[in-house]
């Protein structure tokens, strides 16, 4: 019978006999006048031309079916579950088979993990077509056929803010026998490839180094223990000022106390397969577990990704790329043994690591060739742009230019301890018998010795300040242990070597990108090593400076409370003229509020003690949120025993964050209700996630009744609602959704939902 | 049979694009005409019904929304309505539904089918079934529609369609021995 429905319906053998007879026969073809068919078609087309309005471009249409694509999506990075695509009909190339591509040509803001779905109207030679697909820039992809659709899935997230082109050459095979229709493909090879270009989303806004920040003008304010020794094995900054740390597996998360230091004294960090990677705040709060079983995380300079190692069977380890929500993006390498250092990012799309001591570079989008260098425990550091990689190999130290692919540039013998500044200067150390020399050179070229350690002292742990004006390093007597190590600041020209902190025991400094914190390690009483944070502040001020700062405080508080009389009282005549002339804004504009401020710099002008330059950072809020800040440089002049603002310069407003974006949308089938899960890329204000800001409408535009829940840890909003199978709905995420800084979604997110069976 | 993805795509295009509508016509004309003919058993009438079906489809396609069933289901529905309208206009409303039996007057089923080959005999027997049984039987055995889809076309539940099919088959089962006897 071969029809489950009929088999179920007709169990009686007598009935089955009839059914079999019906299934093996067909009613006779009805008599048909062939002219009638053509005549009716002509009449229909005449009316269609009058009633239908063809568009110049092919119409948009959305129809990626979540269920059909689910197998393909499974191959994509975790978290990217379902694509709700919008299709455009391309201008028809001579190819008769290509119907549509899921990405309209020239589309922008394409998600970096979005598959490309190419639909064909008829049978094609699948192998031949798949082989013709070319993606530029070269990208590793998986090609998968789903029916007549070729699904191209990037093996790794695409590079942000990059224009890609996908070209292919459809090759048809003869259609199956049967009545020919106008839509059947012609078995032919398209004479020219079809090319689709699209541009991926911009990377999250890069951290802003405040213009007022002067690393040479900071001091050690106070410190705090990030975690007790033995509870964090490695730590590093994310670009946004959070920390990625390795913790022993199974540690408690938010709201749970950390084990005491005495409970687990430990020595130097030892990477183990029994660690987890956590995202942690500077308040020592474990925000979320991001890599169970992971170790040695390394945050990418931008894009919200990081790399971490994980143990694999057979005494191997994989180097995986994750996002900060804990979604695995890809595995870029597998090595034997247990790695003992984090990978090194080259910009945000390549990553250097050691495989049994040998240098390797994995490209997230394309393979990268590097010379065969044995590094072992040598220094390894990448420039901010990813162009240069400084490598201390077993027999020499070199700088590799990964962009030009030119021959390695040799550095002075015994160069080690590499550190690249944000401006592209390479600093390194050369240990001498009498101490340590500090060398600096732009791009590693023409490096020269800029300073030497005091006699009997050795330097290590170079780390550039965010403004590239100075370095922090660890200094200790030659031959002494880390208990004698202290942190020092030194200008990039080798001048002004000053202690950053008076205490000893400090080493391994890491500046936060904003310059407000320094992460370092400290040997504790039990001999273990714990991670600490130092808060920086402007240098100590004398009495005159304190008086000037007090006037600034009074002036700024008046501005915050919009007391114009009190604010103007802090200005002299020139100061009033400056504000009135638009040099800056004295009071917050309508609809905004100066929410808070703090001084960031204070300096004398020459030798005149009656004139100071004070930098203040002012945070501007909109509707209670703090989406931006700007800075003013106030010139204070002593007049009649008071310091008054005599002049002002202001910076442009800078966003604190870029606002949340929708990472993925997933439709989860259920009975009788379905779930629509919307995942964001940032911590959201829970109050902004409501049925009014995330809603589903039916074909008539009417909102579908739903319940909404929000999982802040996973940035996941879930709508539970009843959707009809086969119907088309529209998901809208409005700009009412805001991140924890109050920054709203940049633009409304709309996507069609096709609920398939 | 086109997959649903492609069909939906074509239908969406047809809301704007005459060529796409023409493609739909090319694709579905044979089965709609065949179905219409199976209902009216008259070539001229089948042409009228088919013409009416496609013009109605053209005029209403912008309001068509995909419901999870093939586009042809919608065309079948229009066909059924067109046939019903025809009968209303020509003969008044005729209820050939439940309780109706194979006509006893005029040429009997046996009289008719004995002139045909085996296949034709069976299908001719279906032609004599009550209206909705016949529609269900044609759609299931002649057009290979799924029961759920037939339910949509006929505006009935799947259970009701199963009942129609069961009764149709049962009726044929009762008639078939008689047919076989006539043949021998």
Contacts between the chains, C-beta under 8 A, distances in Angstrom:
chain1	res1	chain2	res2	distance
A	5	B	146	6.7
A	5	B	147	5.2
A	6	B	140	7.7
A	9	B	147	8.0
A	9	B	162	5.6
A	9	B	165	6.4
A	9	B	166	6.4
A	10	B	166	7.5
A	10	B	169	6.4
A	14	B	173	5.4
A	15	B	166	7.7
A	15	B	169	5.2
A	15	B	170	6.9
A	15	B	173	6.0
A	17	B	173	7.5
A	18	B	169	5.1
A	18	B	172	5.0
A	18	B	173	4.9
A	18	B	176	6.3
A	19	B	141	7.8
A	19	B	169	6.1
A	21	B	118	7.7
A	21	B	122	5.8
A	21	B	176	7.8
A	22	B	122	6.2
A	22	B	126	7.9
A	22	B	137	7.6
A	22	B	141	4.1
A	22	B	169	7.8
A	22	B	172	7.7
A	23	B	141	6.5
A	25	B	118	7.2
A	25	B	119	3.6
A	25	B	122	6.0
A	25	B	123	6.9
A	26	B	119	7.0
A	26	B	123	7.7
A	26	B	142	6.5
A	27	B	34	7.7
A	27	B	38	6.4
A	27	B	119	7.8
A	27	B	120	7.9
A	27	B	123	4.1
A	27	B	126	7.6
A	27	B	138	7.4
A	27	B	142	5.3
A	28	B	119	7.5
A	28	B	120	5.8
A	28	B	123	7.0
A	29	B	34	7.2
A	30	B	33	6.8
A	30	B	34	5.6
A	30	B	37	3.6
A	30	B	38	7.3
A	30	B	43	7.0
A	30	B	46	6.4
A	31	B	37	7.8
A	31	B	43	4.9
A	32	B	33	6.4
A	32	B	43	7.4
A	33	B	43	7.4
A	33	B	47	7.4
A	36	B	47	5.3
A	37	B	29	6.0
A	37	B	33	7.8
A	40	B	25	7.8
A	40	B	29	7.7
A	40	B	47	7.8
A	40	B	50	7.0
A	40	B	51	5.4
A	40	B	54	6.6
A	41	B	22	6.5
A	41	B	25	5.7
A	41	B	26	7.5
A	41	B	29	7.8
A	43	B	51	7.7
A	43	B	55	8.0
A	44	B	21	7.1
A	44	B	22	7.2
A	44	B	25	5.9
A	44	B	54	5.6
A	44	B	55	6.8
A	44	B	58	5.9
A	45	B	18	5.8
A	45	B	21	7.8
A	45	B	22	5.6
A	47	B	55	7.1
A	47	B	58	6.1
A	48	B	18	3.7
A	48	B	21	5.0
A	48	B	22	7.2
A	48	B	58	5.8
A	49	B	18	5.2
A	51	B	58	6.9
A	51	B	59	7.0
A	52	B	14	7.8
A	52	B	15	7.2
A	52	B	16	5.9
A	52	B	17	6.6
A	52	B	18	5.2
A	52	B	21	6.6
A	52	B	58	8.0
A	53	B	16	6.3
A	54	B	16	5.9
A	54	B	17	5.2
A	54	B	18	6.5
A	54	B	19	7.8
A	55	B	16	5.8
A	55	B	17	7.8
A	58	B	13	7.3
A	58	B	17	7.9
A	59	B	12	6.7
A	59	B	13	6.1
A	59	B	15	7.7
A	59	B	16	5.1
A	59	B	17	7.2
A	61	B	9	5.9
A	61	B	12	4.5
A	61	B	13	7.1
A	63	B	5	6.0
A	63	B	8	5.3
A	63	B	9	6.0
A	63	B	12	7.5
A	65	B	5	6.6
A	68	B	5	7.1
A	87	B	9	7.7
A	89	B	13	7.3
A	99	B	6	7.4
A	99	B	9	6.6
A	100	B	9	7.0
A	119	B	5	7.3
A	119	B	6	7.4
A	119	B	9	7.1
A	121	B	6	6.6
A	147	B	3	5.4
A	147	B	5	6.5
A	148	B	3	6.8
A	148	B	5	7.6
A	148	B	6	6.6
A	149	B	5	7.1
A	179	B	30	7.0
A	181	B	23	6.5
A	181	B	26	4.1
A	181	B	27	5.8
A	182	B	19	7.6
A	182	B	22	6.4
A	182	B	23	5.4
A	182	B	26	5.6
A	183	B	10	7.2
A	183	B	23	4.4
A	183	B	26	7.3
A	183	B	27	7.3
A	699	B	65	5.1
A	724	B	67	7.5
A	724	B	68	7.7
A	725	B	68	4.7
A	726	B	66	5.8
A	726	B	67	4.6
A	726	B	68	2.0
A	726	B	69	6.7
A	727	B	65	6.8
A	727	B	66	7.2
A	727	B	67	6.5
A	727	B	68	7.3
A	728	B	65	6.6
A	728	B	66	6.2
A	754	B	66	7.8
A	755	B	68	8.0
A	756	B	4	7.9
A	756	B	68	7.3
A	757	B	68	6.0
